[in-house]
């Protein structure tokens, strides 16, 4: 399938990746997107000046641990606001095949060519500007669409799929995903997960807030012979060390790393709220995400760790295996799994903000608008800038504000600094 946009000039793209299957896959996706590859090289051996001399409009990086130290040589280009930078996990790029590879190519084309069409032939109805009259029927929407290739691919894959809604559940004995039709039984409800666009969305109930801490006993004092009183200093949190009320929530998914990077790059270093980043990743490489964001953020970026509380002017990347609890308006990280349902509602609205970036779950729009109605800030990334604009379109349809990432950062910074 070709996703070239003949009416849009080709984007000049530099591909930074080590030789191998990942680089081959990304090169193919760029060709399908109609991009002009002006440079393709291994960042470990590429001269730092060569990237700038190629004058790319977009830099696509196949990110892996082996090249991370080399990327600093290209900071002049990677931090240039006129250059779009797209990071992709090299391991994931190498594994993509068939439908998954085609889907990623469509997302890449949308990013490079400035449109929001990431679906196979047939298109999508833009419901952000409803018009009078009856909506188009599915038959009208897909009239004349060439979907034969997709039907053939689906038919080839059909025999490999489980039938009748069977869940593949790992057992304690084998811890495998193998399916045995003779011994199969339905999975317990607590083990089932819904899949959203290839990302796991946990459906277990949110963990209960942690129990209130027990106040330590008064510390003893000692009086010297001269009448001087010596008091031991408490090692427990003082009021100055307690996390601030409220937080900024950045939700993202497909296309999210680039959008999060642009928002963090424009936030002031003294932002008086913590920033929590929940980005659904295929591979779950949140340590790599932290390293990516550290390169552009004026705020310290760290991985959220159970047992800590969130502090102002810090960015916390939320992994799936850390719970987030809000106690008296303050965010605490605990043992358990990340559950985003109810997190927005638990925060003090007037002290908090929600940014729905590319790939966010549209189910979060209701809670975001409820926060806005109570004095909070709820904004979304402009659909034309998104790989996956579903949440942004839903927010705009409800009357919410959408804008490019840099403008969202400006709104956020001015909220508590004016």
Phi and psi in degrees as a GROMACS rama.xvg file:
@    title "Ramachandran Plot"
@    xaxis  label "Phi"
@    yaxis  label "Psi"
@TYPE xy
-103.27  134.919  UNK-2
-116.294  22.5114  UNK-3
-63.343  144.931  UNK-4
-112.654  95.6566  UNK-5
-64.9271  -26.2924  UNK-6
-81.8092  -9.28797  UNK-7
-110.293  128.616  UNK-8
-57.9533  144.656  UNK-9
-63.2414  138.609  UNK-10
-81.9111  139.684  UNK-11
-84.3438  115.373  UNK-12
-120.657  135.781  UNK-13
-105.698  128.09  UNK-14
-106.483  113.96  UNK-15
-105.609  109.552  UNK-16
-162.389  148.914  UNK-17
-73.21  152.383  UNK-18
-58.5063  142.418  UNK-19
146.73  -171.02  UNK-20
-64.7889  -38.0854  UNK-21
-59.8515  -45.4222  UNK-22
-64.4235  -40.5604  UNK-23
-61.8152  -42.7358  UNK-24
-64.9918  -42.0584  UNK-25
-69.527  -36.6329  UNK-26
-60.9941  -43.4812  UNK-27
-62.6802  -42.4485  UNK-28
-62.6591  -38.967  UNK-29
-65.6614  -40.5852  UNK-30
-62.0481  -42.5407  UNK-31
-65.4395  -29.4356  UNK-32
-82.7575  -2.02697  UNK-33
77.9712  19.9871  UNK-34
-79.4697  154.236  UNK-35
-100.261  109.911  UNK-36
-82.0103  106.845  UNK-37
-91.9816  -13.7075  UNK-38
-158.495  134.562  UNK-39
-140.316  116.576  UNK-40
-161.508  166.754  UNK-41
-81.5853  119.017  UNK-42
-62.7746  -18.6095  UNK-43
-71.5266  -25.9695  UNK-44
-114.361  -11.2696  UNK-45
-72.2457  135.517  UNK-46
-68.5494  140.152  UNK-47
-59.8222  -33.2854  UNK-48
-76.1031  -25.2182  UNK-49
-62.9745  -35.4245  UNK-50
-65.0381  -44.3759  UNK-51
-65.0338  -37.6019  UNK-52
-64.73  -27.194  UNK-53
-74.3953  -13.1895  UNK-54
49.7763  55.1125  UNK-55
-75.6292  150.644  UNK-56
-89.2478  -26.0681  UNK-57
-136.428  140.727  UNK-58
-119.193  121.731  UNK-59
-105.342  120.054  UNK-60
-113.315  124.563  UNK-61
-86.5642  97.1648  UNK-62
-80.5338  133.207  UNK-63
-157.377  162.083  UNK-64
-58.4061  -31.5415  UNK-65
-68.144  -16.4026  UNK-66
-115.116  -4.65334  UNK-67
-59.4719  -41.1713  UNK-68
-68.2128  -26.4658  UNK-69
-77.1811  -22.4198  UNK-70
-65.0348  -24.603  UNK-71
-62.0911  -23.7822  UNK-72
-66.7143  -19.7654  UNK-73
-107.968  17.4812  UNK-74
-57.8593  -33.6061  UNK-75
-59.0838  -35.337  UNK-76
-88.1822  -43.2713  UNK-77
-65.5247  -24.8593  UNK-78
-98.6871  2.39705  UNK-79
-72.0018  120.039  UNK-80
-63.774  -16.8157  UNK-81
-83.9419  -7.38415  UNK-82
-109.729  125.339  UNK-83
-83.0704  132.197  UNK-84
-116.695  126.919  UNK-85
-118.727  121.461  UNK-86
-99.9413  135.238  UNK-87
-132.685  141.868  UNK-88
-70.4006  122.824  UNK-89
-59.0162  -39.6559  UNK-90
-62.4151  -41.9698  UNK-91
-70.5245  -39.9543  UNK-92
-60.6189  -37.5576  UNK-93
-69.2936  -26.8304  UNK-94
-88.8058  -17.2876  UNK-95
-66.7452  132.869  UNK-96
-143.398  160.498  UNK-97
53.2755  -126.865  UNK-98
-60.618  -40.4675  UNK-99
-63.6198  -42.2716  UNK-100
-64.7069  -40.1952  UNK-101
-65.8526  -40.1088  UNK-102
-62.5164  -43.6369  UNK-103
-64.9019  -38.0538  UNK-104
-62.4007  -37.8131  UNK-105
-65.5463  -41.3884  UNK-106
-63.4245  -40.9733  UNK-107
-63.82  -41.2304  UNK-108
-61.9853  -41.1597  UNK-109
-61.2467  -41.0419  UNK-110
-66.7322  -46.6728  UNK-111
-70.6644  -35.5944  UNK-112
-100.598  1.63966  UNK-113
71.3877  35.464  UNK-114
-130.169  172.643  UNK-115
-111.453  11.9607  UNK-116
-83.2681  101.465  UNK-117
-116.49  13.3487  UNK-118
-97.8644  159.137  UNK-119
-62.4894  172.839  UNK-120
-49.3589  135.121  UNK-121
134.922  -28.9509  UNK-122
73.9384  -172.471  UNK-123
-144.423  141.781  UNK-124
-78.948  129.205  UNK-125
-86.489  103.198  UNK-126
-94.705  11.849  UNK-127
-77.2828  -17.5711  UNK-128
-128.772  75.7677  UNK-129
-62.8286  145.293  UNK-130
-115.771  158.804  UNK-131
-62.9284  155.427  UNK-132
101.263  175.629  UNK-133
-72.3055  144.469  UNK-134
-68.0083  157.099  UNK-135
-65.8812  144.268  UNK-136
-80.8141  160.509  UNK-137
-55.2346  -38.0587  UNK-138
-63.3032  -38.1124  UNK-139
-70.539  -39.4133  UNK-140
-61.7061  -42.1729  UNK-141
-98.9134  13.039  UNK-142
-61.0413  129.635  UNK-143
78.67  2.5368  UNK-144
-72.4826  136.71  UNK-145
-91.0342  94.7443  UNK-146
-114.577  11.919  UNK-147
-59.18  -41.7123  UNK-148
-61.767  -37.2528  UNK-149
-72.5617  -35.7032  UNK-150
-66.3087  -39.6007  UNK-151
-64.3946  -41.1098  UNK-152
-64.7448  -41.4175  UNK-153
-63.5189  -38.3572  UNK-154
-65.7869  -37.2268  UNK-155
-66.1478  -34.6251  UNK-156
-85.6091  -15.9032  UNK-157
-60.1312  -38.0486  UNK-158
-68.5778  -17.9381  UNK-159
-90.0042  -7.50022  UNK-160
-92.0413  146.581  UNK-161
-66.8883  150.573  UNK-162
-105.389  153.624  UNK-163
72.8312  21.5809  UNK-164
73.3957  30.9621  UNK-165
-75.9355  135.824  UNK-166
-93.8869  139.746  UNK-167
-93.334  106.835  UNK-168
-115.907  129.849  UNK-169
-70.3504  138.227  UNK-170
-96.4585  158.794  UNK-171
-63.1999  -31.9088  UNK-172
-75.9452  -40.747  UNK-173
-106.786  -22.9994  UNK-174
47.817  39.4024  UNK-175
-120.371  168.938  UNK-176
-103.501  13.328  UNK-177
-67.5169  145.547  UNK-178
-110.339  121.043  UNK-179
-111.052  107.673  UNK-180
-63.506  -22.0521  UNK-181
-76.5918  -30.8887  UNK-182
-111.563  7.20071  UNK-183
-66.2156  143.25  UNK-184
-145.025  154.891  UNK-185
-59.6875  145.034  UNK-186
-74.7309  147.253  UNK-187
-60.2931  149.035  UNK-188
-57.5895  -33.8629  UNK-189
-68.9518  -17.0715  UNK-190
-95.3456  -7.17257  UNK-191
-83.4873  145.756  UNK-192
-132.038  147.058  UNK-193
-92.9775  141.619  UNK-194
-103.542  127.363  UNK-195
-119.745  105.595  UNK-196
54.3942  35.2228  UNK-197
92.2037  0.553386  UNK-198
-114.232  142.283  UNK-199
-75.0613  129.451  UNK-200
-117.219  100.216  UNK-201
-59.0483  138.853  UNK-202
-116.246  7.6293  UNK-203
-69.2905  153.422  UNK-204
-63.8662  150.418  UNK-205
-64.3772  141.124  UNK-206
-67.0568  150.313  UNK-207
-68.6688  149.205  UNK-208
-59.7869  151.737  UNK-209
-64.7936  151.487  UNK-210
-62.6393  148.556  UNK-211
-59.7474  134.634  UNK-212
-64.6702  145.622  UNK-213
-79.7965  128.382  UNK-214
-65.648  130.026  UNK-215
-69.2946  152.643  UNK-216
-66.1265  155.068  UNK-217
-56.0845  139.861  UNK-218
-79.6829  142.276  UNK-219
-70.3858  155.017  UNK-220
-119.385  153.084  UNK-221
-124.62  132.819  UNK-222
-108.689  126.771  UNK-223
-81.9185  175.154  UNK-224
-65.3603  -28.5406  UNK-225
-84.1226  4.89791  UNK-226
90.6878  0.806449  UNK-227
-77.6554  130.123  UNK-228
-95.8533  127.921  UNK-229
-109.784  124.753  UNK-230
-118.177  135.188  UNK-231
-73.8894  137.123  UNK-232
-82.9745  134.445  UNK-233
-68.241  140.585  UNK-234
-90.839  -3.09236  UNK-235
-79.2734  164.049  UNK-236
-54.9769  131.953  UNK-237
-94.844  167.948  UNK-238
-54.0651  -33.4125  UNK-239
-70.2354  -21.2606  UNK-240
-96.3715  -4.65545  UNK-241
-78.9187  141.939  UNK-242
-59.6574  150.597  UNK-243
-76.7283  152.862  UNK-244
-71.9877  140.807  UNK-245
87.1565  172.784  UNK-246
-167.398  163.698  UNK-247
-105.723  125.263  UNK-248
-106.998  122.961  UNK-249
-109.472  111.182  UNK-250
-103.42  138.5  UNK-251
-158.77  168.722  UNK-252
-153.228  -115.217  UNK-253
-59.3273  125.709  UNK-254
77.7948  1.7229  UNK-255
-67.8986  -40.3023  UNK-256
-54.5708  -42.1127  UNK-257
-65.2837  -42.1412  UNK-258
-67.3331  -43.825  UNK-259
-61.1831  -42.7676  UNK-260
-57.3932  -44.1313  UNK-261
-67.8558  -36.8655  UNK-262
-66.5586  -48.7299  UNK-263
-63.906  -33.1719  UNK-264
-63.3329  -24.8222  UNK-265
-107.283  6.16472  UNK-266
-84.2427  143.164  UNK-267
-72.7936  152.728  UNK-268
-69.986  -13.3172  UNK-269
-109.821  27.8391  UNK-270
-55.1653  125.204  UNK-271
-83.0434  25.3436  UNK-272
-141.038  151.959  UNK-273
-73.4311  151.761  UNK-274
-114.695  120.511  UNK-275
-106.974  123.979  UNK-276
-108.411  115.665  UNK-277
-113.347  104.736  UNK-278
-124.69  118.459  UNK-279
-77.3926  115.053  UNK-280
-111.384  140.285  UNK-281
-58.5362  -47.0378  UNK-282
-94.1834  -9.02814  UNK-283
68.2103  24.7241  UNK-284
-86.2002  71.8909  UNK-285
-72.3886  -25.9351  UNK-286
-63.7022  -38.5714  UNK-287
-66.6957  -37.4358  UNK-288
-62.2838  -41.1771  UNK-289
-58.5744  -44.7519  UNK-290
-64.0905  -38.6627  UNK-291
-61.0733  -46.8729  UNK-292
-73.1163  -28.9705  UNK-293
-61.7446  -29.0313  UNK-294
-67.703  -25.6828  UNK-295
-117.445  -16.22  UNK-296
-87.9618  133.57  UNK-297
-76.1698  -17.721  UNK-298
-91.0567  145.614  UNK-299
-60.9998  138.904  UNK-300
-117.739  130.535  UNK-301
-145.105  163.933  UNK-302
-84.6425  131.854  UNK-303
-62.845  135.604  UNK-304
-126.135  133.709  UNK-305
-56.9653  138.125  UNK-306
99.3366  -9.30444  UNK-307
-105.333  161.148  UNK-308
-112.811  158.696  UNK-309
-85.0454  136.688  UNK-310
-118.02  156.408  UNK-311
-62.2719  154.247  UNK-312
59.724  33.6284  UNK-313
-136.64  147.039  UNK-314
-107.939  129.468  UNK-315
-118.919  117.813  UNK-316
-84.2207  126.745  UNK-317
-95.1059  109.853  UNK-318
-78.292  166.471  UNK-319
-71.9772  -17.5555  UNK-320
-101.859  21.4662  UNK-321
-126.563  127.446  UNK-322
-83.2042  150.299  UNK-323
-118.794  120.139  UNK-324
-121.259  144.453  UNK-325
-113.913  116.253  UNK-326
-121.066  115.942  UNK-327
52.7981  39.3555  UNK-328
86.6603  -7.45888  UNK-329
-102.984  135.998  UNK-330
-83.0929  129.184  UNK-331
-124.393  144.46  UNK-332
-102.823  134.064  UNK-333
-136.971  -179.423  UNK-334
-71.4564  145.53  UNK-335
130.201  -160.845  UNK-336
-113.297  153.147  UNK-337
-70.8036  124.645  UNK-338
-125.555  110.711  UNK-339
-84.1185  -20.1356  UNK-340
-61.4424  126.167  UNK-341
88.1458  -13.7115  UNK-342
-63.7643  -42.2884  UNK-343
-62.7582  -45.4122  UNK-344
-66.6205  -27.0701  UNK-345
-76.3901  -20.2715  UNK-346
-80.0062  149.296  UNK-347
-67.5529  117.596  UNK-348
-58.3632  -48.2403  UNK-349
-66.3598  -17.8152  UNK-350
-104.117  11.5933  UNK-351
-136.146  168.514  UNK-352
-149.545  151.15  UNK-353
-127.336  127.686  UNK-354
-116.964  119.001  UNK-355
-99.2443  104.566  UNK-356
-98.0088  -179.02  UNK-357
-51.0187  130.064  UNK-358
85.9269  3.62577  UNK-359
-63.8973  157.393  UNK-360
-79.5464  122.345  UNK-361
-58.0004  -21.9048  UNK-362
-64.6269  -15.5294  UNK-363
-84.4263  -7.47695  UNK-364
-65.9427  -42.5334  UNK-365
-57.9802  -46.8493  UNK-366
-65.8423  -37.1597  UNK-367
-64.7768  -43.1598  UNK-368
-68.1648  -33.315  UNK-369
-64.3599  -39.3266  UNK-370
-63.6263  -42.1604  UNK-371
-61.6332  -37.6785  UNK-372
-65.6016  -21.8924  UNK-373
-100.355  13.426  UNK-374
102.192  4.70946  UNK-375
-87.4654  174.272  UNK-376
-105.308  124.577  UNK-377
-133.801  111.385  UNK-378
-135.543  163.227  UNK-379
-133.65  161.092  UNK-380
-72.9358  139.885  UNK-381
-55.9107  128.837  UNK-382
-54.2241  -33.6055  UNK-383
-69.9582  -15.8359  UNK-384
-96.8413  -0.816135  UNK-385
-98.557  144.19  UNK-386
-66.7743  -49.9722  UNK-387
-123.595  98.9417  UNK-388
-93.9848  14.3065  UNK-389
-56.4735  -48.7917  UNK-390
-67.3234  -40.2265  UNK-391
-62.9187  -41.8779  UNK-392
-64.5878  -40.1072  UNK-393
-65.4002  -37.9765  UNK-394
-66.2276  -44.7551  UNK-395
-62.7041  -37.7048  UNK-396
-64.7457  -25.9296  UNK-397
-89.686  4.41798  UNK-398
93.3659  7.90528  UNK-399
-76.5438  160.711  UNK-400
-89.0806  132.572  UNK-401
-125.014  146.554  UNK-402
-162.406  165.024  UNK-403
-62.2489  157.808  UNK-404
-54.0967  -41.8584  UNK-405
-62.0155  -39.1682  UNK-406
-70.1196  -34.5087  UNK-407
-62.0766  -40.7725  UNK-408
-63.4742  -39.1119  UNK-409
-64.3935  -43.8512  UNK-410
-60.5638  -41.4584  UNK-411
-66.0293  -44.8742  UNK-412
-64.0938  -38.2627  UNK-413
-75.829  -16.832  UNK-414
-61.6296  -39.6016  UNK-415
-114.263  8.42518  UNK-416
-116.104  -12.4719  UNK-417
